Amino acid sequence: MDATVVAVASDGDDGDRRRPLLQTGNEILPYPESPSRPQPAGADAKPEQQKPQRVASLDVFRGLTVAMMILVDDAGGAWPGINHAPWFGVTVADFVMPAFLFIIGVSAALVFKKTPNKIATTKKAAFRAIKLFILGVILQGGYIHGRHKLTYGVDLDHIRLLGVLQRIAIGYFLAAISEIWLVNNTSVDSPVSFVKKYFVEWIMAIMISALYIGLVFGLYVPNWEFTVQTSNSTFSNPSNGVGIKTIQCGLRGSLGPPCNAVGFVDRVLLGESHLYKNPVYKRTKECSINSPDYGRLPPNAPDWCLAPFDPEGLLSTLMAAVSCFVGLHFGHVLIHCKTHSQRMVSWLLASTVLTVSGFLLQLLGMPFSKPLYTVSYMLLAGGVSGFLLLLLYCIVDVIHIKKPLILFQWMGMNALIVYVLAACELFPTLIQGFYWRSPENNLVDATECLLQAIFHSKRWGTLAFVLVEIIFWCLAACFLHMKGVYLRL
């Protein structure tokens, strides 16, 4: 990973406590500050209140999002209630991905608020997005197989092309390009000038949403076929071999698992072999006797239960990018509103409008669906993310209650490296590579089994293990913070 290492003064939390509240005219930083250059002897030091200010709640938000992703990914199997909804509806887990995209939009608004050289800035944004996309293909395409599978490498004919990091890369790039090229030079001194400055960005977000709706409800989805390995352990009657299954569609506007336009676009443009092989709809009642958990196929289960589907597909990723645009708006409010009350009132209003609009669209026939990333789901998730940012901003940056959330703040300062090592299971896989006598005898599995024995419960033991894992990564991020090291692409 080509990472940039930024060294900062190791003043820890004490330095943060000495900083005043964000004041009018102060610069807002999305990343840790670089150390200032040594002042010549006799030079007057700048007043503390004139130093660039860092909005700590953004770090807490980012760190909390990473922690939640680790929790739902590693404990969701034992606790299906916190796992993703099988298809329609939302759970806690379904708000994590939009929160990632939301905070990326907020940060992009801060990063690109001054772009003297648009072409050079565009190249940097494109290069960063490409690096993030490639990293996602390596980590989530199947080359690194994760826990319990001590193998590596993948057939290029079957590598997964899209994933979480790839979605983040695409959303970040679209938000960055919009911020660089579509923002007017209007000076913001009133709500009207604010709208004029960012009006074109809002139009672009609306156009993306309209394109998504038009394709989802207007594309004709024909009958389609897929290959299936009949030796899959989830089959009701396991057998070896490869078969061909045909799914009967021939319709428009379906939002169900077998015949939606989102999957159709991915099958046509990416190919069946490059899609995710264990989609979330395998936990629906039609496909699992243990629904909402994974399980064996029930009798007379439909064939589409065995079909691949990418939850981070092309069309859904296009819609997911709008979550970054929502974050851009919240970042613009942070920049142009100079008082806490102005920011919080603006965020409260925007979050309420987004949430209510999401529920209205659901009532009009567009259900919440994270795999499809429906517009109603995007609006609801954007509103929830806005409310969360508002709450954290009030607690951390206004009231200055930081200590209870300091672990998440540390994690948020190095969110990318924690995500790669923990959520993508790179570090646990590395540790599991060292075992004695049998691959099951390794430090990671031994720790989880020990906690399950202590709690006399597989579910509670797994939850305790994941919480210990989160605390471990918070402390690891604290160590990097104390050393003044921040890693990002």
LOBA-704175 format. One record per residue (C-alpha): residue number from 1; residue in one letter; chain; x, y, z. Coordinates in nm, 2 decimals. Each point is the difference from the previous one (the first is absolute). Last residue first. Example, Ala and Ser with C-alpha at 12.3 -4.5 7.8 and 13.67 -1.06 7.14 Angstrom:
<nodes>
NODE num residuo cadena u v w
NODE 2 s A 1.37 -0.11 0.71
NODE 1 a A -0.14 -0.34 0.07
</nodes>
This chain:
<nodes>
NODE num residuo cadena u v w
NODE 489 l A -0.35 0.65 0.07
NODE 488 r A -0.01 0.07 0.37
NODE 487 l A 0.22 -0.08 0.29
NODE 486 y A 0.03 0.23 0.30
NODE 485 v A 0.31 -0.02 0.22
NODE 484 g A 0.06 0.25 0.29
NODE 483 k A 0.14 -0.27 0.23
NODE 482 m A -0.28 0.06 0.25
NODE 481 h A -0.25 -0.03 -0.29
NODE 480 l A 0.16 -0.33 -0.12
NODE 479 f A -0.03 -0.14 0.35
NODE 478 c A -0.36 0.12 0.04
NODE 477 a A -0.08 -0.17 -0.33
NODE 476 a A 0.13 -0.33 0.15
NODE 475 l A -0.20 0.07 0.31
NODE 474 c A -0.32 0.05 -0.21
NODE 473 w A 0.09 -0.32 -0.19
NODE 472 f A 0.03 -0.20 0.32
NODE 471 i A -0.33 0.15 0.13
NODE 470 i A -0.18 -0.12 -0.32
NODE 469 e A 0.15 -0.35 0.03
NODE 468 v A -0.11 -0.02 0.37
NODE 467 l A -0.35 0.10 -0.11
NODE 466 v A 0.02 -0.27 -0.27
NODE 465 f A 0.10 -0.27 0.25
NODE 464 a A -0.27 0.11 0.24
NODE 463 l A -0.26 -0.04 -0.27
NODE 462 t A 0.14 -0.34 -0.09
NODE 461 g A -0.02 -0.11 0.36
NODE 460 w A -0.36 0.13 0.03
NODE 459 r A -0.10 -0.20 -0.31
NODE 458 k A 0.19 -0.32 0.07
NODE 457 s A -0.11 0.00 0.36
NODE 456 h A 0.15 -0.13 0.33
NODE 455 f A 0.13 0.35 0.05
NODE 454 i A 0.35 -0.12 0.09
NODE 453 a A -0.01 -0.28 -0.26
NODE 452 q A -0.10 0.24 -0.27
NODE 451 l A 0.28 0.23 0.11
NODE 450 l A 0.25 -0.29 -0.02
NODE 449 c A -0.13 -0.10 -0.35
NODE 448 e A 0.05 0.35 -0.13
NODE 447 t A 0.35 0.02 0.14
NODE 446 a A 0.10 -0.34 -0.14
NODE 445 d A -0.14 0.09 -0.34
NODE 444 v A 0.22 0.31 -0.02
NODE 443 l A 0.31 -0.16 0.16
NODE 442 n A 0.01 -0.30 -0.22
NODE 441 n A -0.09 -0.37 0.03
NODE 440 e A -0.26 -0.03 -0.27
NODE 439 p A 0.28 -0.03 -0.26
NODE 438 s A 0.12 -0.33 0.17
NODE 437 r A 0.33 -0.10 0.16
NODE 436 w A 0.08 0.35 0.13
NODE 435 y A -0.11 0.32 -0.18
NODE 434 f A 0.15 0.31 -0.16
NODE 433 g A -0.21 0.09 -0.31
NODE 432 q A -0.28 0.09 0.23
NODE 431 i A 0.19 0.32 0.10
NODE 430 l A 0.02 0.11 -0.37
NODE 429 t A -0.37 -0.08 -0.05
NODE 428 p A -0.08 0.20 0.31
NODE 427 f A 0.20 0.30 -0.14
NODE 426 l A -0.15 0.00 -0.35
NODE 425 e A -0.35 -0.04 0.12
NODE 424 c A -0.15 0.26 -0.24
NODE 423 a A -0.17 0.16 0.31
NODE 422 a A 0.32 -0.03 0.20
NODE 421 l A 0.31 0.08 -0.20
NODE 420 v A -0.16 0.20 -0.28
NODE 419 y A -0.25 0.17 0.21
NODE 418 v A 0.26 0.09 0.27
NODE 417 i A 0.23 0.14 -0.27
NODE 416 l A -0.27 0.21 -0.15
NODE 415 a A -0.15 0.13 0.33
NODE 414 n A 0.33 0.14 0.13
NODE 413 m A -0.13 0.32 0.17
NODE 412 g A -0.34 -0.16 0.04
NODE 411 m A 0.15 -0.27 0.22
NODE 410 w A 0.15 0.26 0.23
NODE 409 q A -0.34 0.18 0.02
NODE 408 f A -0.18 -0.33 0.06
NODE 407 l A 0.21 -0.06 0.31
NODE 406 i A -0.04 0.36 0.11
NODE 405 l A -0.38 -0.03 0.02
NODE 404 p A -0.04 -0.01 0.38
NODE 403 k A 0.28 0.26 0.03
NODE 402 k A -0.13 0.25 -0.24
NODE 401 i A -0.29 0.19 0.17
NODE 400 h A 0.08 0.34 -0.14
NODE 399 i A -0.35 0.15 0.02
NODE 398 v A 0.02 0.14 -0.35
NODE 397 d A 0.26 -0.20 -0.18
NODE 396 v A -0.05 -0.35 0.15
NODE 395 i A -0.36 -0.02 0.12
NODE 394 c A -0.16 0.24 -0.25
NODE 393 y A 0.21 -0.13 -0.29
NODE 392 l A -0.08 -0.36 0.09
NODE 391 l A -0.38 0.07 0.01
NODE 390 l A 0.01 0.19 -0.33
NODE 389 l A 0.21 -0.26 -0.17
NODE 388 l A -0.24 -0.27 0.12
NODE 387 f A -0.30 0.20 -0.13
NODE 386 g A 0.17 0.05 -0.33
NODE 385 s A 0.08 -0.37 -0.03
NODE 384 v A -0.37 -0.09 0.07
NODE 383 g A -0.11 0.25 -0.26
NODE 382 g A 0.24 -0.14 -0.26
NODE 381 a A -0.11 -0.36 0.08
NODE 380 l A -0.37 0.10 -0.05
NODE 379 l A 0.08 0.18 -0.32
NODE 378 m A 0.21 -0.28 -0.14
NODE 377 y A -0.26 -0.26 0.10
NODE 376 s A -0.28 0.18 -0.18
NODE 375 v A 0.23 0.04 -0.31
NODE 374 t A 0.05 -0.37 -0.01
NODE 373 y A 0.35 -0.14 0.08
NODE 372 l A -0.09 -0.33 -0.17
NODE 371 p A 0.18 -0.21 0.26
NODE 370 k A -0.10 0.26 0.27
NODE 369 s A -0.37 -0.02 -0.07
NODE 368 f A -0.26 0.23 0.15
NODE 367 p A -0.32 -0.02 -0.19
NODE 366 m A -0.10 0.21 -0.30
NODE 365 g A -0.38 -0.01 -0.02
NODE 364 l A -0.13 0.34 0.09
NODE 363 l A 0.01 -0.08 0.37
NODE 362 q A 0.37 -0.07 -0.03
NODE 361 l A 0.05 0.33 -0.19
NODE 360 l A -0.17 0.18 0.29
NODE 359 f A 0.22 -0.18 0.25
NODE 358 g A 0.32 0.11 -0.18
NODE 357 s A -0.14 0.36 -0.03
NODE 356 v A -0.06 0.02 0.37
NODE 355 t A 0.36 -0.11 0.07
NODE 354 l A 0.16 0.24 -0.25
NODE 353 v A -0.21 0.30 0.11
NODE 352 t A 0.08 -0.07 0.37
NODE 351 s A 0.37 -0.04 -0.07
NODE 350 a A 0.01 0.33 -0.19
NODE 349 l A -0.19 0.19 0.27
NODE 348 l A 0.21 -0.14 0.28
NODE 347 w A 0.32 0.07 -0.20
NODE 346 s A -0.10 0.37 -0.05
NODE 345 v A -0.10 0.04 0.36
NODE 344 m A 0.33 -0.16 0.12
NODE 343 r A 0.22 0.21 -0.23
NODE 342 q A -0.17 0.33 0.09
NODE 341 s A 0.00 -0.07 0.37
NODE 340 h A 0.37 -0.09 0.00
NODE 339 t A 0.10 0.32 -0.17
NODE 338 k A 0.18 0.08 -0.32
NODE 337 c A -0.22 -0.16 -0.26
NODE 336 h A 0.20 -0.01 -0.32
NODE 335 i A 0.24 -0.29 0.05
NODE 334 l A -0.22 -0.23 0.21
NODE 333 v A -0.30 0.06 -0.23
NODE 332 h A 0.22 -0.09 -0.30
NODE 331 g A 0.10 -0.32 0.18
NODE 330 f A -0.37 -0.09 0.06
NODE 329 h A -0.07 0.06 -0.37
NODE 328 l A 0.30 -0.21 -0.11
NODE 327 g A -0.12 -0.29 0.22
NODE 326 v A -0.32 -0.01 -0.20
NODE 325 f A 0.21 0.00 -0.31
NODE 324 c A 0.19 -0.30 0.14
NODE 323 s A -0.33 -0.18 0.06
NODE 322 v A -0.07 0.08 -0.37
NODE 321 a A 0.29 -0.24 -0.08
NODE 320 a A -0.22 -0.28 0.12
NODE 319 m A -0.23 0.04 -0.30
NODE 318 l A 0.29 -0.06 -0.24
NODE 317 t A 0.11 -0.28 0.23
NODE 316 s A -0.34 -0.17 -0.03
NODE 315 l A 0.03 0.02 -0.38
NODE 314 l A 0.35 -0.15 -0.01
NODE 313 g A -0.03 -0.27 0.26
NODE 312 e A 0.10 0.02 0.37
NODE 311 p A -0.26 -0.25 0.12
NODE 310 d A 0.13 -0.23 -0.28
NODE 309 f A -0.24 -0.29 -0.08
NODE 308 p A 0.08 -0.36 -0.07
NODE 307 a A -0.27 -0.26 -0.05
NODE 306 l A -0.08 -0.29 0.24
NODE 305 c A -0.32 0.15 0.14
NODE 304 w A -0.10 0.07 -0.36
NODE 303 d A -0.10 -0.36 -0.04
NODE 302 p A -0.31 0.04 0.22
NODE 301 a A -0.02 -0.21 0.32
NODE 300 n A -0.23 -0.30 -0.03
NODE 299 p A 0.10 -0.14 0.34
NODE 298 p A 0.20 0.25 0.21
NODE 297 l A 0.36 0.07 -0.10
NODE 296 r A 0.25 -0.06 0.28
NODE 295 g A 0.10 0.29 0.23
NODE 294 y A 0.10 0.36 0.01
NODE 293 d A -0.16 0.22 0.26
NODE 292 p A -0.33 0.20 -0.03
NODE 291 s A -0.10 -0.28 -0.07
NODE 290 n A 0.11 -0.34 0.13
NODE 289 i A -0.19 -0.20 -0.26
NODE 288 s A 0.17 0.21 -0.26
NODE 287 c A -0.08 0.10 -0.36
NODE 286 e A -0.37 0.10 -0.02
NODE 285 k A 0.01 0.13 0.36
NODE 284 t A 0.28 0.23 -0.09
NODE 283 r A 0.36 -0.06 0.11
NODE 282 k A 0.13 -0.09 -0.35
NODE 281 y A -0.12 0.35 -0.08
NODE 280 v A 0.33 0.13 0.14
NODE 279 p A 0.20 -0.11 -0.29
NODE 278 n A 0.27 -0.28 0.03
NODE 277 k A 0.17 -0.02 -0.34
NODE 276 y A 0.07 0.37 -0.05
NODE 275 l A 0.03 0.08 -0.38
NODE 274 h A 0.29 -0.05 -0.23
NODE 273 s A -0.11 -0.34 -0.14
NODE 272 e A -0.34 0.14 -0.11
NODE 271 g A 0.14 0.26 -0.23
NODE 270 l A 0.10 0.36 0.07
NODE 269 l A -0.21 0.19 -0.26
NODE 268 v A -0.29 -0.23 -0.07
NODE 267 r A -0.02 -0.18 0.34
NODE 266 d A 0.05 0.33 0.18
NODE 265 v A -0.27 0.18 -0.19
NODE 264 f A -0.25 -0.29 0.06
NODE 263 g A 0.08 0.00 0.38
NODE 262 v A -0.10 0.36 0.03
NODE 261 a A -0.30 -0.04 -0.24
NODE 260 n A -0.18 -0.23 0.24
NODE 259 c A -0.12 -0.35 -0.11
NODE 258 p A 0.11 -0.25 0.26
NODE 257 p A 0.04 0.19 0.33
NODE 256 g A -0.33 0.20 -0.01
NODE 255 l A -0.01 0.36 -0.11
NODE 254 s A -0.19 -0.06 -0.32
NODE 253 g A -0.05 0.30 -0.23
NODE 252 r A 0.00 -0.18 -0.33
NODE 251 l A -0.08 -0.35 -0.12
NODE 250 g A 0.12 -0.31 -0.18
NODE 249 c A 0.11 -0.19 0.31
NODE 248 q A 0.04 -0.38 0.01
NODE 247 i A 0.33 -0.10 0.16
NODE 246 t A 0.18 -0.29 -0.17
NODE 245 k A 0.25 -0.22 0.18
NODE 244 i A 0.29 -0.17 -0.16
NODE 243 g A 0.18 -0.28 0.19
NODE 242 v A 0.36 -0.08 0.11
NODE 241 g A 0.09 -0.32 0.18
NODE 240 n A 0.00 -0.17 0.35
NODE 239 s A -0.30 -0.07 0.21
NODE 238 p A -0.16 0.14 0.32
NODE 237 n A -0.37 -0.04 0.04
NODE 236 s A -0.14 0.30 0.19
NODE 235 f A 0.28 0.21 -0.13
NODE 234 t A 0.19 0.22 0.25
NODE 233 s A 0.32 -0.21 -0.03
NODE 232 n A 0.05 0.10 -0.36
NODE 231 s A 0.09 -0.31 -0.21
NODE 230 t A -0.26 0.10 -0.26
NODE 229 q A 0.23 0.28 -0.13
NODE 228 v A -0.24 0.23 -0.18
NODE 227 t A 0.01 0.16 -0.34
NODE 226 f A -0.23 0.29 -0.08
NODE 225 e A -0.28 0.07 -0.25
NODE 224 w A -0.22 0.29 -0.08
NODE 223 n A -0.35 0.09 -0.10
NODE 222 p A -0.03 0.36 -0.11
NODE 221 v A 0.01 0.31 0.22
NODE 220 y A -0.15 0.30 -0.18
NODE 219 l A 0.15 0.32 0.14
NODE 218 g A -0.26 0.27 0.09
NODE 217 f A -0.05 -0.03 0.38
NODE 216 v A 0.36 -0.04 0.11
NODE 215 l A 0.14 0.19 -0.30
NODE 214 g A -0.22 0.31 0.04
NODE 213 i A 0.04 0.00 0.38
NODE 212 y A 0.38 -0.01 -0.03
NODE 211 l A 0.00 0.27 -0.26
NODE 210 a A -0.23 0.22 0.22
NODE 209 s A 0.23 -0.05 0.30
NODE 208 i A 0.31 0.09 -0.21
NODE 207 m A -0.18 0.31 -0.13
NODE 206 i A -0.10 0.11 0.35
NODE 205 a A 0.36 -0.03 0.12
NODE 204 m A 0.11 0.20 -0.31
NODE 203 i A -0.26 0.27 0.07
NODE 202 w A 0.12 0.02 0.36
NODE 201 e A 0.36 0.06 -0.13
NODE 200 v A -0.12 0.27 -0.24
NODE 199 f A -0.17 0.19 0.29
NODE 198 y A 0.31 0.01 0.22
NODE 197 k A 0.09 0.37 -0.02
NODE 196 k A -0.35 0.12 -0.09
NODE 195 v A -0.15 -0.18 0.31
NODE 194 f A 0.26 0.16 0.23
NODE 193 s A -0.06 0.34 -0.17
NODE 192 v A -0.37 -0.03 0.09
NODE 191 p A 0.07 -0.11 0.36
NODE 190 s A 0.21 0.31 0.05
NODE 189 d A 0.36 0.12 -0.01
NODE 188 v A 0.16 -0.27 -0.22
NODE 187 s A 0.23 0.15 -0.26
NODE 186 t A -0.08 -0.15 -0.34
NODE 185 n A 0.29 -0.18 -0.17
NODE 184 n A -0.24 -0.27 -0.12
NODE 183 v A 0.06 -0.36 0.09
NODE 182 l A -0.03 -0.25 -0.29
NODE 181 w A 0.37 -0.07 -0.08
NODE 180 i A 0.19 -0.08 0.32
NODE 179 e A -0.29 -0.10 0.22
NODE 178 s A -0.16 -0.21 -0.27
NODE 177 i A 0.32 -0.17 -0.09
NODE 176 a A 0.06 -0.08 0.37
NODE 175 a A -0.35 -0.14 0.05
NODE 174 l A 0.02 -0.22 -0.30
NODE 173 f A 0.35 -0.12 0.10
NODE 172 y A -0.11 -0.07 0.36
NODE 171 g A -0.30 -0.20 -0.11
NODE 170 i A 0.21 -0.21 -0.24
NODE 169 a A 0.27 -0.06 0.26
NODE 168 i A -0.25 -0.08 0.27
NODE 167 r A -0.17 -0.25 -0.23
NODE 166 q A 0.33 -0.16 -0.08
NODE 165 l A 0.08 -0.02 0.37
NODE 164 v A -0.33 -0.18 0.07
NODE 163 g A 0.02 -0.24 -0.29
NODE 162 l A 0.02 -0.03 -0.37
NODE 161 l A 0.20 -0.22 -0.24
NODE 160 r A -0.03 -0.34 0.16
NODE 159 i A 0.25 -0.23 -0.15
NODE 158 h A -0.14 -0.29 -0.19
NODE 157 d A 0.18 -0.01 -0.33
NODE 156 l A 0.31 0.14 0.18
NODE 155 d A 0.02 -0.33 0.19
NODE 154 v A 0.09 0.10 0.36
NODE 153 g A 0.30 0.00 0.23
NODE 152 y A 0.03 -0.07 0.36
NODE 151 t A -0.07 -0.29 0.24
NODE 150 l A -0.04 -0.05 0.37
NODE 149 k A -0.37 0.02 0.00
NODE 148 h A -0.14 0.03 0.36
NODE 147 r A 0.02 0.38 -0.01
NODE 146 g A 0.03 0.20 -0.32
NODE 145 h A 0.04 -0.11 -0.36
NODE 144 i A 0.25 0.26 -0.12
NODE 143 y A 0.01 -0.03 -0.38
NODE 142 g A -0.38 -0.01 0.00
NODE 141 g A -0.09 0.34 -0.15
NODE 140 q A -0.04 0.15 0.35
NODE 139 l A 0.36 0.08 0.09
NODE 138 i A 0.16 0.02 -0.34
NODE 137 v A -0.30 0.16 -0.17
NODE 136 g A -0.04 0.25 0.28
NODE 135 l A 0.37 0.10 -0.02
NODE 134 i A -0.05 0.06 -0.37
NODE 133 f A -0.30 0.23 0.07
NODE 132 l A 0.18 0.19 0.27
NODE 131 k A 0.30 0.06 -0.22
NODE 130 i A -0.23 0.11 -0.29
NODE 129 a A -0.19 0.24 0.23
NODE 128 r A 0.33 0.16 0.12
NODE 127 f A 0.12 0.04 -0.35
NODE 126 a A -0.33 0.16 -0.11
NODE 125 a A 0.01 0.24 0.29
NODE 124 k A 0.36 0.10 -0.07
NODE 123 k A -0.07 0.04 -0.37
NODE 122 t A -0.30 0.22 0.08
NODE 121 t A 0.20 0.22 0.23
NODE 120 a A 0.26 0.05 -0.27
NODE 119 i A -0.27 0.10 -0.25
NODE 118 k A -0.18 0.22 0.25
NODE 117 n A 0.30 0.21 0.10
NODE 116 p A -0.11 0.25 0.26
NODE 115 t A -0.23 -0.26 0.17
NODE 114 k A -0.11 0.13 0.34
NODE 113 k A -0.31 -0.17 0.14
NODE 112 f A 0.13 -0.33 -0.12
NODE 111 v A 0.11 -0.16 0.32
NODE 110 l A -0.28 0.13 0.22
NODE 109 a A -0.28 -0.10 -0.24
NODE 108 a A 0.18 -0.33 -0.06
NODE 107 s A -0.01 -0.07 0.38
NODE 106 v A -0.38 0.04 0.01
NODE 105 g A -0.04 -0.22 -0.31
NODE 104 i A 0.22 -0.27 0.15
NODE 103 i A -0.21 0.03 0.32
NODE 102 f A -0.31 -0.09 -0.20
NODE 101 l A 0.16 -0.28 -0.19
NODE 100 f A 0.11 -0.18 0.32
NODE 99 a A -0.34 0.08 0.16
NODE 98 p A -0.17 -0.15 -0.31
NODE 97 m A 0.20 -0.33 0.06
NODE 96 v A -0.08 -0.02 0.37
NODE 95 f A -0.38 0.07 -0.01
NODE 94 d A -0.09 -0.35 -0.12
NODE 93 a A 0.17 -0.16 0.30
NODE 92 v A -0.25 0.16 0.24
NODE 91 t A -0.28 -0.17 -0.18
NODE 90 v A -0.20 0.11 -0.31
NODE 89 g A -0.29 -0.14 -0.20
NODE 88 f A -0.01 -0.20 -0.32
NODE 87 w A 0.26 -0.26 -0.09
NODE 86 p A 0.15 -0.22 0.27
NODE 85 a A 0.04 0.29 0.24
NODE 84 h A 0.37 0.04 0.09
NODE 83 n A 0.11 -0.15 0.33
NODE 82 i A -0.09 0.14 0.34
NODE 81 g A -0.29 -0.23 0.05
NODE 80 p A 0.20 -0.29 -0.15
NODE 79 w A 0.21 -0.02 0.32
NODE 78 a A 0.26 -0.28 -0.04
NODE 77 g A 0.05 0.07 -0.37
NODE 76 g A -0.02 0.38 0.06
NODE 75 a A 0.29 -0.01 0.25
NODE 74 d A 0.29 0.03 -0.24
NODE 73 d A -0.15 0.22 -0.27
NODE 72 v A -0.24 0.19 0.22
NODE 71 l A 0.26 0.08 0.26
NODE 70 i A 0.28 0.08 -0.24
NODE 69 m A -0.22 0.24 -0.20
NODE 68 m A -0.12 0.16 0.33
NODE 67 a A 0.36 0.07 0.10
NODE 66 v A 0.07 0.15 -0.34
NODE 65 t A -0.31 0.23 0.03
NODE 64 l A 0.09 0.10 0.36
NODE 63 g A 0.35 0.09 -0.12
NODE 62 r A -0.14 0.22 -0.28
NODE 61 f A -0.25 0.17 0.22
NODE 60 v A 0.26 0.05 0.28
NODE 59 d A 0.24 0.15 -0.26
NODE 58 l A -0.27 0.24 -0.13
NODE 57 s A -0.09 0.09 0.36
NODE 56 a A 0.36 0.12 0.05
NODE 55 v A -0.05 0.30 -0.23
NODE 54 r A 0.36 0.11 -0.04
NODE 53 q A 0.09 0.37 0.03
NODE 52 p A 0.27 0.18 -0.18
NODE 51 k A 0.20 0.22 0.24
NODE 50 q A -0.13 0.35 0.05
NODE 49 q A -0.14 -0.07 0.35
NODE 48 e A 0.35 -0.09 0.12
NODE 47 p A 0.14 0.34 -0.08
NODE 46 k A 0.28 0.00 -0.25
NODE 45 a A 0.35 -0.02 0.15
NODE 44 d A 0.20 0.32 -0.03
NODE 43 a A 0.34 -0.05 -0.15
NODE 42 g A 0.30 0.05 0.23
NODE 41 a A 0.18 -0.30 -0.12
NODE 40 p A -0.14 -0.12 -0.33
NODE 39 q A -0.32 -0.21 0.03
NODE 38 p A 0.03 -0.38 -0.07
NODE 37 r A -0.24 -0.11 -0.28
NODE 36 s A -0.34 -0.11 0.11
NODE 35 p A -0.06 -0.37 0.05
NODE 34 s A -0.25 -0.15 -0.25
NODE 33 e A -0.36 0.02 0.12
NODE 32 p A -0.21 -0.31 0.03
NODE 31 y A -0.25 -0.03 -0.28
NODE 30 p A -0.33 0.17 -0.09
NODE 29 l A 0.12 0.34 0.12
NODE 28 i A -0.22 0.30 0.05
NODE 27 e A 0.15 0.35 -0.02
NODE 26 n A -0.11 0.25 0.26
NODE 25 g A -0.19 0.30 -0.12
NODE 24 t A -0.27 0.00 0.27
NODE 23 q A 0.10 -0.23 0.28
NODE 22 l A 0.01 -0.37 0.06
NODE 21 l A 0.01 -0.04 0.38
NODE 20 p A 0.34 0.05 0.16
NODE 19 r A 0.30 -0.23 -0.01
NODE 18 r A 0.16 -0.10 0.33
NODE 17 r A -0.21 -0.31 0.02
NODE 16 d A 0.13 -0.12 -0.33
NODE 15 g A 0.36 0.04 0.11
NODE 14 d A -0.07 -0.21 0.30
NODE 13 d A -0.15 -0.26 -0.22
NODE 12 g A 0.33 -0.10 -0.14
NODE 11 d A 0.27 0.27 -0.05
NODE 10 s A 0.20 -0.23 -0.24
NODE 9 a A 0.08 0.27 -0.26
NODE 8 v A -0.09 -0.13 -0.34
NODE 7 a A 0.16 -0.23 -0.26
NODE 6 v A -0.20 -0.08 -0.31
NODE 5 v A 0.08 -0.32 -0.18
NODE 4 t A -0.15 -0.03 -0.34
NODE 3 a A -0.08 -0.35 -0.10
NODE 2 d A 0.07 -0.20 -0.32
NODE 1 m A -0.14 -0.33 0.11
</nodes>
